[in-house]
Amino acid sequence: MRPEPFRIPEFDTVEEHRLHLKQRLAAAFRLFGRFGFDEGAAGHITARDPEHPDRFWVNPFGMSFRQIRASDLICVDHDGNVVEGDWPLNRAAFAIHSRIHRARPEVVAAAHAHSVYGKAFSALGIPLAPITQDAAAFYEDHTLIADQGGAVVFEVEAGRQFAAAFPTTKLAIHQNHGHFSVGESVDEAAWWFITFERSAQAQLAAMAAGGPDGVKQMPAEYARYTREQTGYPLAGWFQFQPLWDDICRTDPELFD
């Protein structure tokens, strides 16, 4: 199931590409569920359709992350119409993700969930510090957004404002809400979300143990060098592959 050599696969037909995106999306949801990122019906990962750039695939509203199959995903256009699938649409997923996909054509996938450490860290209103190699992948490549932090985003205008505050970088911390990751592939977006969650957990633990003044940060030149080696799109895609192998072996029904 892993492409050979280790590189992002290419496709002969749009149907093959679409199936690949849906399978990776279903796998990402199941991994998010396995890691405990689900919180009731909250959370969403989207993937831009390869044929129709004004449409994206997303999880059905109210379905458990741990049960999602490729065939369960719904396709939505930028006007909020469900063009494929029978399940309802999460209004917050549409309001935010449709504006991100519209504003950033390079973004194939975007991910957000109400994970514990992402929520806790977002309440601090600070950026992630380069205190580890893993955290350095986000050095000078994530955004802090305070506006409307914590408020449920149902309106398209609120989603547009969020996207306007997130014009570049691979991740945004939405204050009092959590974090959003984006990528050129589903694999990349999912990986940035997962590793940021763990890095937020590590920083919270370090701050609790040593206090804000006791946490030692990497020198800027080391952090920047490490980001250049580990924080680019292909690196994010590659880091996801062991998780893909694992979920394919344990959850083969995701391909249904």
N, C-alpha and C positions, 0 to 999 in steps of 0.2 A: 504493500500500500504506500510505501514511501517512494517518492520520485528518485530516480538515479540519473546523474549524480545528485548530490545534495544541493538542489537549486529549485527555485520556484518553478513549477511546471508550466508548460505552454499547451495550448489546446487547438485542435483542428477545427472544432465547431463550437458555436456559441452554446449549444445544448450540453456539450461536455463541460464547458467552463461553468455553466450555471449549476450543473449537478455537483461539481467539485466545490463551489462556494457553499451550496446548501449542506453538503456533508461536513465541511469544516465548521460551518456555523452550528450545526447540531452537536458536533463534538465539543465545541467551545462552551455551549450551554451546559452540557453534561459535566464538563470539567468545573465550571463555575459552581454547579450544584454540589459536586463532590468536595470542593474546597469550602463550602459553607457560605458562598457569596449571595445565595438567594435569601430574600426577605419577603415572604408572602408572594404577592403578584408583582413586586417591584423589580426593576432591572430589565435591560434590553441590550442586545447586540444586533447590529444591522450590517448587511452587505449589499453594496450597490449591484444591481443587475448588470451583467456584461453586455446585454443587448439594448436595454432601455436605461440610460444613465439617470433618468428622472424617476426611477423606481428603485426600491430596495426591499430585501428580504429581512424579516424580523420574526421574533417569537410570538406565538399566539398569546394574547392577554389572558392570564390566569392559569396557564399550563406550567407544571413543575419543570424547572430546568433539567432535572434528572430524568425526565421522561421524554424529552423532545427528540423526535426523529426528523430526518430530512424532509419527509413528506408532510410533516405538521406545519412547517414554516409558511407564513403568509407573505404575499407580495403587495406592497403599498406604493402608490405614486405620491408625488410631492404635493398633491392637493388633498391627501388623506383618504383616497379611495382604495379599498381593498380590491385589487384586480385579480388576485388568485388566492384561494383559501376560504374557509368557512368560519374561522374563529374571529372574535372581535379584536380590534386594534387598541393597544395601550396609547391613550391620547398623549401622555407625556413623551413616549417614545417617538411619536410622530412629530410633535412640536419641536423637539430638540434635534433629533437625528435628521429630519428632512431639511432643516436649515443648515446643519453641518455639511451634509452631502451636497446641497445646492451651492454653498459658499466655497467649498474646497473640492474641486474636481479631482485632485490627486488622492483623496481619501476613498478607499474602497470599503473599509469597515470601521465601525465605531462601537465602543463598548462602554457600558455603565452598569453597575449593580450597587446595591446598598450593603457593601461588605463592611465588616466591623471596624477594621483598622483604617480603611479609607474614610469612613464617616468620622471616626475619632480624630484623625489627623486633620481633616478639613475644618474642624471646629477651632483649631489653633490659629488659622488665618496666616500661615507662614508657608514658604516653599520647602520642598524636600531638600535637606542638606546633604552634601557629598561626604557622608561619614563612612561609607563602605564602597567597594568596587561596584556592587549592584546598584546602589543609589546613584553613583556617578553617571550611569547611563542616561539619567534625566537632567544632568547638570546643564543649566542654561537652555534647556529644551522642555520646559513645562511652564504652564501659565496658572496664575492664581486669579480667580474670578470671585469677587465679593458680591456683586449686584445680584439681588434676588436669591441669595444663598439661603437654602432651607425651605423656600416657598415651592409648592408644587407647581411645576411648569406645564400648564395646559394650553396656553395661548400661543399661537404661531409667532406673534410679535415678541413674546418673551424668549422663544426659541431663537428668533433672529438676533436678538440682542446678545444671547449667549454665544452664538456662532460668531458674531462680530468681535466679541472679546477673545475669541479662540482662533485667530486667523492663521496661525502657524503653530509650531511645536507638536509633539506627539501625545501630549497629555495635558489636561486641565484639572486643577483642583477647584471644585465649586464649593465655596465656603459654606459650612453647615449642611452639606449635602453628600459629598463624596467626590470621586474622581472619574474622569472620562478619558478614554484612550482612543487613538485613531491609528490607522495604518494602511499601507498599500496592499495588504492582504488580511484576511480574517485571522490568520495565524499570528501576524505581527501585532494587530490591535489587541488580541486576547492576551498575548504574552506581556505586552507593556502593562496591561491592567493587573495581571497576576503579580508580576515582579514589583510593581509600584506598591501594591498592597503589602507585600512582604517587607519592602524597604520602609514603608510607613510604620509597620509593626516594630521593626528594628530601631527606628529613630525614637519612637515612643518609649521603648524599653530603655534605650540609652539615656534619654532625658530623665526618666524616672529614677534611674540608678545614679546618675551623676549631676542632674540639674542642667538647665540650659547652658550655663557657663562652663560646665564640666565636659561637654561633648566636644571631642577634637575632630575638626573637619580636615579633609584632604586639602593640600594646597591647590589653588585654582589650576595651575598648569598640569598637575597630576589628574585632577578631576576632568579637565577638558580633554586630555589625552585619552583617558579611559573611555569617556563618552564617544570619542571618535573611533575607538576600537570595538565598542560593544553596543552602541546606541543607534546604529543605522538600520534601515528597513530590513535588509537581508539577514542581519544578525538577530533581529527580533523574530523574523520568520523561522530561522534555524533553531532558536531556543525553544520554540513551541513543538518541534518535531518529536522529542521523547514523550511529551504529554499526548500527542496524537497517537503514537504507537501504543501507548498504554490504554487509552480509552477505546481504541479500535479492538484491542484484544479482549477487554472486559465487557464492552457494550456494543457488540456487533449489530444489535437491533437498531442502532442509530441510523444505519444505512437504509432502513425500510422506507 
